[in-house]
Amino acid sequence: MNDIRATPHLPLPALLSQVLVAFTIEFDNEFEYQVPHRTTNHGATAGSRHVPWLVSRGMWSNFMRFVDEQGATIRELQHRLRMPAKSMRIWVTRMSEWWGYIVVESKASKRIPPDAVVIPTPGGRKALEVWRTLDDLIEKRWRERLGEDAVDRLYERLSAIVGQIDVDLSDSLPILGYGLFSSAPEPVEAALITRLSLPSQLSRVLLWFAIEFERGSEVSLAISANVLRLPGEEGTAVRDLPRMAGVSKEAIATSLSFLGKRGYVTVKPWPAASGGKLLLLTSRGRDAQETYRQRVWAIEERWQAQFGSIAIGHLRESLETLVGDPAVQRSPLSRGLDPYPDGWRASVPKPEGLPHYPMILHRGGFPDGS
């Protein structure tokens, strides 16, 4: 077998991530365009009052798609999602008090009881109406733009891997936990899932890779792939990391906090830039960076033995066809990433590339941690 570590290709999780993130950004841009909303830094939809805050596809796929328009009790939702009570309380608080997509009707004055009823707000009902259409809409656009055969082949090749994974995974990437580690959420009620969408197939394969990577690892795949891999021997300017990694300043800050407290990196003033800071790897950080590089290729080699070298080779071929040049401006995926002129992404600098692992944070579930 050829040593795939010697090739210039992107690691398999980076390819999966870039395709999934591109789909999600296109999905989110369309949702933002169609649904009245508010944002923290970019105002609200003109003429709208009491509308929900803008969130990403992750909030829909992980929670809101299980909410009935007529209402469902906390107990019913918890059963559908197979979610611990504490996690359910967190989700309900976020989607109601934080973002305004649901209201909770309860006779209790304090703690939300299991028989409390969750009902979408008017803005939440509009969001549900639009969200339900967007996976199919974006996949249709991809077929028109990237080619029917390319999308069909990718779906079939993802399905071939998903069908061999002997763990019943959720069909959505979860919000990253402490240390930005991925977790394997309990699979949702089977009756609620029919044909897996393209992003759900991508999510399952990528999540399984992350779970394998993080077994025994002290640094998550999200931090390793997006931040730890970047600094060279002479360091990297901290202000350049969001652009280089394709993730938000907030995601970078969370990553650096984790790495710094554990002795993987140091940050020091950088005289070459006024007020700038330089990120340097410690000896422990250099070891972890090399471990990341070895580990992702070792898992891909193991997957070749587990799932079949032809199956993994075909999957890689399909992903590389869609990603093309990883630079955002030159990738075939770039043609769908331009936001609407009044979208929030139109007002922020374009990154050099897409994340090497989705940074799905509690801030709203955006794939780049925004």
N, C-alpha and C positions, 0 to 999 in steps of 0.2 A: 504493500500500500504506500502511495506517495505521502510524504509528510506535509499535511495541509497547513501546518504552522509556518511553512516556508513560503506560502503564497501571499500575494499582496491583498487578498480578498478581505472584506469586512467579516468579523465573526458572525456566526449565524444569528445570535440574539440581536445584534445591531441591525441586521437586515430585516428581521421580523419587526423590530421596533420602528424602524423608519417607515415601513409600509403601513403599520398600524397607526402611527402618529399622523402620517399624512392623511389617512382616511378620517381619523378623528377630527383633525383641524378642519377639513372640508365639511364634515358633518356639523361641527360647532359653528362654523361661519354661516352655514345655511340656517341653522336654528336661530342664531342671533339676528339674521335678516328677517325671518318670518314671525318671530315671537316678541311682543312687547316685553321690555326688561329694563332693569337698572344695573349699573356697574359702579364700582367704587371710584375709579379714576376717569371714566369716560362718559359720565352722564347717564341719562335715561332716554328711552325711546320718546320721541316728540309726542306731546299730548297725552302721555300715559301717566296714570297715578295708581299707586297701590299695586304695582306689578312686581313679579318676583325678580330677585337678583339673577344675573346671568351665571349659569353653571355649564359644565361640560357634559359630554356623552356619558361619562362614568357615573354621574348621579342618576341618569336615566336607566342605564343598564344594570346598575347594582341595586337600585331601590325603586325608583318611581314607576317602572313598568309593571310592578306588582301591586300598585295601588289602584283599586276600583274607583271609577268615577262616581259610583253610588255610595262608596264608603266601604271600609273594611276595618275590623277591629285589630288592635295591636296583636292579639293572640293569633288571628288569622294570618296577618303579615309575618309574624315570627315563625309560624308553621311553614308558610310558603318559602321563606328565605332560610329556614333552618338556622336562625341567627340567635346567639345568646341574648338574654334580656338586656344586659348592659349595652351591647352593641346596638340593639334595637332602640334603646333610649337615646343613644348618641345620634343615630340616623334621624329619628323623629324630631329631635331638637334642631338639628341642622336644617332639615327640609321645611320645618315650620317656622321656628323663631329666627333662624339665620337668614333663610332664603325665600320664604313665603310661598312655597309650592303646595303646602298642605295646612290644614287646621286640625286640631285634635278636640273632639267633643267628648267631654267627660264630666261627671258629677263630682269627681274628686277635686279638692282644692289644691293639692300639692302633687304627690307622686302619681304618675300616669298609670292607671290600672290596666290589666290585660283586656278588659271589655271596653276600653275607650275606643271611639270610632275615629279613624283617620279619613278625611275627606279632602279632595283637591280644592284649592282655592280657584276662583275664576281664571286667574293667570295660570294656575297649575293645570286646569283642564285644557286650556289652549296649548300649553307646553306638551301635554300628553298627546293631543291630536296631531301635532307636528312631529314630535319625536318618533311616533309609530311609523312614519313614512320615510324617514331619512336614511336608514340603512339601505333600503331598496333604491332610493333616489341616487345616493352617492355611488352605489355599485353600478347602476345603470350608466351614470356619467363616466365611470371608469371603463366600462365596456365600450362606450362610444369613443373615448379618448385614447385608451391604451390598447384596445383590441379585445374582441370577444374571446378569442383563443387564449390570450395571455391571462385573462381573469379566470376563465374556466380551468385552465391548467393549474393555476395557483390554488384555486379552491380544491380541486381534486387531490393535489399533492399534500395540502394541509390535512385534508380528510384522511388520507392514508396514514399519516402520523397520529392524528387524534384517535383514530380507530384502534391503534396499538397501545396507547397509554392506558395502563391498567389501574389508574386512579380516576375516580369520578370527579372531575374538576368543574368549578364554576365556569360559565362561558363569558366572564368579564374579568378583566384585571382588577384586583382590589385596590383600595387606597393603601399606599405604603404605610407601614407601621413604624415603630420606634427604630431608629437607625436606618430608616428607609428600606427595611427588609420587606420582601414579598411574603405573603402568607397564602395558604391554600384554604379559601373559605369553603364552607359546606356547600355542596351542590344544591341548587334550588329545586323546588318541587318539579319532578320530571314532566308532569302534565302541562306545565306552563311553557315548555320548550318544544318547538317543532323543528324546522330546519335551522341549523346554526347559520348565522350570517357570516359573511367574510371576516369582519372584525372579531367575531366570537371565535372563529377558527384560529385566527392569528393569536388571540389572547390566550387560548388554551395551550398552544404549543409554546408560546413565549413564557407563560407562567410556569409550565413544567420545567423549562430550561432554568428559570430563576430558582425554582425550588431545589433542583439538583445542584446548581452552583452554590447555593447558600448553606447546604448541609455541611456543617463544620467550618464555614467561613466566618471570619470575624468582621468582614466588610461586605455589605450587600452588593448585589449585582448593579443596582441603580447607582450607587455611589462609585463603585469601581469603574463602571462603563462610561459614566458621564464626567467624572471629576478626577479620580485617581489616575486614569490612563493619560491625562493631558500633560502634566508638568515634565519638562525635560531636565537635564542635569543642571542647567543654570536657572531653573525655575520658570514660572509663568506669571504674568501680571494678573492679579485677581480680577481687575475690571474687564479683562478679556475673556474670562471663563464663560459667562453667559452666552456670548457670541460664538465661542468655539464649541461649546457643548450643545447649544441649541436649547438650553433650559433657562428658567427664570432666575433672577437675582436671588429670590427667596429660596429656591431649591439649592442654589449654590451655597448660600449662607448656612442652610441646615446641614449640608454635606460637610462643609469646612468645620463647622462646630463639632460634628461627630469625629471627624478625622483628627482635628487638633487636640481634643480632649484625650484621645487615645494614642497620641504620639506618632501619628503617621505623617503629619505635615507641620510646618511652621509658617507663619506669616510675618513678614518684617517690612518696615518702610523701604520704599524703593526710590532712591535719589534720582533715578533717571526720569521719573514722572512726578510732577508736583502733586503731593498728597497721595501718591499711588502706593500700592502694597504688592509685594512679591510673594508668591506661593512657592515654597520649597518642600520637597520630599525629604523626610528623615531617612536614615538607613532602614528603619522599619517600614516606612512608606515605599521605598524602592523595592524592598522584598515583596510587599503586598501588590505593587504594580506588576511585577514580574509574575507573581502567583496568579493574578487576574488573567494575564495574557496566556499563560500556560493552561489555566483551568478551562477557559472557554473553548480552546481548541481540543483539549482532552475530552471534554464532554461531547463535542461534535464527533470525534473519533469513536467514542463509546456508542453514540447514537447510530453511527454507521453500522456497527455490529448488532445493535439491538433492533433497529427499525429497517435495516438494509441499506447498503451503500448506494444502491441505485435510487431508493426512495429519498434519501437525504440529498444526494447529488441533484436529483430532479427538483426538489424543493429549493435548494440553493440557486439553481439555474433560474427558476421562476422569479425568485426574490431579486436576484441581481439584474434581471431584465427590467423589472419595474423601478428599482433604485437607480440603476445606471451609475452615473458619476455622483458620489455621495454629496458633493457640493449642491446645496439647494437650488441654485440658479441653473444648474446644468442637468439636473435629474429629471427624468420623465414625470416624476411625481409633482414637480414644481408647478406644472400647468394648472393644477387644481388648488394651489395653496394661496393664490392671491385673494385677499379678503374683499368684501364689498367696501366701497369708498368710505362709508361711515362706520365700518366695523372697527372694533378696538384694535385688532391686529394691524390695521392700516396706519395707525399712529405710533407704532413701535418699530425699532430697527429690525430688519430681517436677519435671522441667524445665518451663520455659514453653512450649517447642516442641521439635520434633524437629530433628536436624542438617540443615543445608543441603547437606552432603556427608558420607557415612559416614566416620567416623574409625576405620578398621580398623587397629589397631596390633598389634605382636607380642605384646602382653600377654595375648592370648587371643582376639583377633579380634572383640571386641564392636563393634557398629556405632557406638557413641558413645565408643569409646576407653576404656571401663571396664576 
